[in-house]
């Protein structure tokens, strides 16, 4: 079976490509290298001893997307390619709408035209906004998004669901919480270009002396220590969920044309919890300071993963400490 992975050299994409190849799938990667580097391909090859096919394509280029699908028979698509920073999306909303929505539409149009009907969509817990009840189940209402990034994930799900109603498309949206960590080979990991927009790369770059100080945005939230709480999941656990979800579609075990699953650990950790866990796991002191809250951030989000556990037979296995150790090993290698 041949699987297309868009954004396949990105953080989650590259780990998913490794797991796909380990499971015997043939993988084709599309990536525009806007937030990744071609070196990641070398890491994937070194881990798996297989070279995935690679195409440098900007999915906003409709004709290139069309030409790709005309010349490739694909059994399933895992769609990661998107801009993904909450803060940046608040400052550059049009960039996010163009990049995350236009590309999805072009992809779906070509899938429909070429009768390719299996899609895994990289969604996010941001679709829930600040949930009324915790942990968050898939039945939680989809609230008005707190950021343009979150809105693109809500819109993406709606566009896909509308498409399933008028076509043979089968889709699974995996709503992930906060992916962190890296492969235990230390050959691939999270390496943002420029200033990190996510917590863990900023933590590791601060520990490495690349950043002078880690900013903790807000200590006046309604949480035990005043800092925001998130569900941090190891990227390898997350990657494995994509493989299970794709196998579900390929074997036609899905129960409806559009399914939704939360992918997290089911445990919330505050920013200060993460700092403390990093310091303990790696014997490193972190220089941090409290800053005002950031626009677009919610207070608490952690998953109820019962549906994924029962329906997919998936559950997270790696701990927060495992994730933070692997993230630090990866940073040191850089």
N, C-alpha and C positions, 0 to 999 in steps of 0.2 A: 504494500500500500504506500502511495506517495502522499506526503503531507506537506502543504505549504505553511511556512511559519513567517508571517510578516513581522518585521521588527525582531528578526531572529538572532541578531547580534547584540541586542539590548540585554539588560540585566536578567529579566525573567525569561525572555526569549531564548537566550543562549543556554540557560540551564534546562529549558524544556527541550531544545534540540538535542542536547546530550541524552536526556531520558528517552526521547523518541528513538534515537539511534541505538541506544542500549536495548530497546525493545524490538529492534529489527525493522523499524520503519525506514523507508527512503525519505529523506528530508530535502526540501527546496527552501532556501531562505531568500526573502526579499528584505532589504534594509537600505535606507538612504544615507546611512552613516552620519545622520545629523546629531545623534547623541550616543554614538558608539564608534569603535574603530575596527578596522579590518583585522587587527591582531587577534581579536576575539575568535576569529575563525581558526587560527592556529591552536588556540586553547582547546576548542571543541575537537579538532582533529587529534590532538595529543591525548585527550581523555578517552576517545571512543575508537581511535585507529580507523576512522572513516571520515571521508571528506564530503560534507553536504554540498549540494549544488548551490551556488550563490549568485544572486542578481542584484546589482546596485540600481534600484529603481525608487524614485520618489512617487509614492502612490497618488500624489496630487496630479501627476502627469497621466491624464486619462488614456491617451493613445498608447503609452508604454504599458500600462496595465492591460489594455485590450490585447496588445501584441503578445504579452506574456501568456495570457490565458489561451490565446489561439494556438500557441505552440507547445503547451504543456497540459497533460492530462493529470488532474489532481483529484485524489480521493477525499481529502478533507483539508480544511483551512483552520489554522489557529491564528487569530488576528490580535497581535500585540501592538502593532505600529501606531503610536499616538504620542502626543505631548502629555506630560504626566505630573507637573508640579502645581499644587494648589495655589501657592503664592504667586507664581509667575502668571497663572491663568487669570488671576484677579487684575493684574497689571496689563496683560496682553490678551484680552478675551477673543478678539478677532482671529489672532493666530491659532488659538485653541479650537475655535469653531471650524476654521478652514481645515486645519490639519486632522482633527479627530472625526469630523462629520463628513466632509467631502470625500475623504479617502475611503471611509466605510461604504458610502453610497456607490462609488466607482467599483469597489470590490464586489459588493452584492450584485450590481448590474452584470458584471462579467461572470460571476458564479451562476446567475440565473440564465444568462445567454448560453453558457456552455454546459448547463445541466449538472452543475457540481453542487451537491445539496447538504454537505456536512460542515457546520461552522461552530467553532468554539470562540466565544467573544470574551476578551479580557475586560471584565467589568470591575466594579469597585464598591466597597462599603459606603463610599461617599454618596451613593444613590439614596441612602436612608436619611441623610442629613443627621440632625441630632435626634436619635430615636427616643420615643417615650418610654419604652421598656427595654431592659437589659437582662440577659444577653439578647442580641438582635437576631430574630428569626427571619426567614424569607417572607413571612407573612406581614412583616412590619410595613407600615405605609411608606410609599415613596414620597418624601416631602420635597418642598421647594429646595433646590440645591443651594448650598452655601457658597459655591464658587463656580465659575465657568467650567473648570475641569470636571467637577461633579455633574454639572448640567450636561456635558458632552457624553458622559456615561449613561445618564438617564435617557437622553435622546437616542443614543446608540441602541440601547435595549429596545426602545419603542420602535425605531426604524426596522430593526431585525424582526421584532414580533409582528409588525404590520406586513412585512415581506413574507413571513411564514403563512399568513392567512390567505395569500394569493399565489402561492407557489409550493413546490415540494421541498423547500428548504427546511432542514432540521437543525436547530441551534441550541446550544447550551451557553448561558451566560454564567461565568464564574465570578462571583462578587468577592474579590479578595480584600483582606484587611491589610496589614502592613508587612510586605515582604522584606526580609533582611537576610544577611549572612552571605555565604558563598560556598562553592564546591569544595569538598574536602581535599581535592587534589591541589588546591590553590592555583589552578590554571585559568579559572574564570571567576568573576565576582562583580561587585557593583563599582563601576568607575565612571561617575558622572563627569561630563565635560564642563569645565568652568567651576563656579561656586556651587557646591551641593545644595539641592533644594530639599533633600530628605534628611532625617535626623541621623541615621547611622553613619553615612559617609562623612557627615560633619563631625561626628564623635571621633571616628578613626583618624580623620585628617587633623583634628585638634590634638589627639594623643601623639600623632606623628610630628607635630610642630609645624605643619603646613598652614594651619589656621591658628591664630593667636588665642582665640577664646570661643567656646561654644555658647551660643545664645539659646536660652530657655525662654520660649515665648509665653509669658503669663504664669504667675504663681498664685492667682486669685480665682481659679476655677473651683467649682463645687466638687472637689475630689479630696481624698484623704490627705494629700500633701500639697494641694493647690495647683498641681501641674496636670496638663491634659493626659488622658489615658487612652491607649491604643492596644490593639491585639497584634503582636509582632509574630509573624510566621516565617519559618526558615524557607528560603527560596527553593530548596530541593524538594521539600514537602509539597510546596505549591506546584512545582513543575510536574510532580508525579500525579497530581490531581488532573492536570490537562491530559495526560496519557489515558487515564481511566475514563475521563469524559469522552475523549475521542473514540476509544474502543466501544463505549456505550452507543455512540451514534453509528459507527461502522457496522456493529452487530444488530442494529435496529432495536435496542433495548430501551430506548427513550420512551417515556409514557405520554409525552405530548410533543408537538413540533417545536415548542420553545420551553426550555426548562431553566431554572435558576437555582444556583447553589452557593451558599456562603462557604468560603474557604479561609479558615483561621484556626487559632488554637483553642478558642473558647475562654481565654484568660486575658484580662486587661493588665497592662503595666503602664505606670506613669512615666513621664520623661525622667524624673528623678530616680525612679526604680531602674530605668535603663542605664542611667549614668552609674549608679551604684553597682549594678550587675556587671557592667563593662569593667569597672575598676577591679572588682573581685575576680572576674574570670581571667583577666589579663595582667593583674598586678600593675596597673597603670593608674596614675592620678590624672584627673581631667580638670582643666581650667574652664569654668563656666560662669556665666552671669545671667541674672534674670532680666529679661527685656519685656516691654509691653506685649500684650496679646497680638496675634497676627490676624488680619482680616481673612475670613474664610475657614478658620479652624473651628472644629466643634469640640465639646468638652470631653465626652466619653464615647468610645465605640469598641465593643468586642462582640465576637460572634457566638451564636448558637449554631453548632456544626452538626446537630443531630441528623438533619436531612442528608447531608453529604456522607456522614458516617453510615447511615442505614441504606440509602439508595445507591450510592457509588461504591460503598465498601472502602471508603477512604478515611484516613484520619492522620493528623499531624503526629510525628514521632520525635522530632528534634526540639530541644529546649531553647529558651532565651539565651542561656549561657553558651550552648552549642553555637547558636547564631552569632553571638558577639565574639566568641573565640575565632570562628572562621572569618568573620569580617576583619578582625585585627590581623590575622595571618595574611590575608589578602592585601591589606593596606601596607604591611611591612614589605611584602614582595614588590610593591610598586617602587 
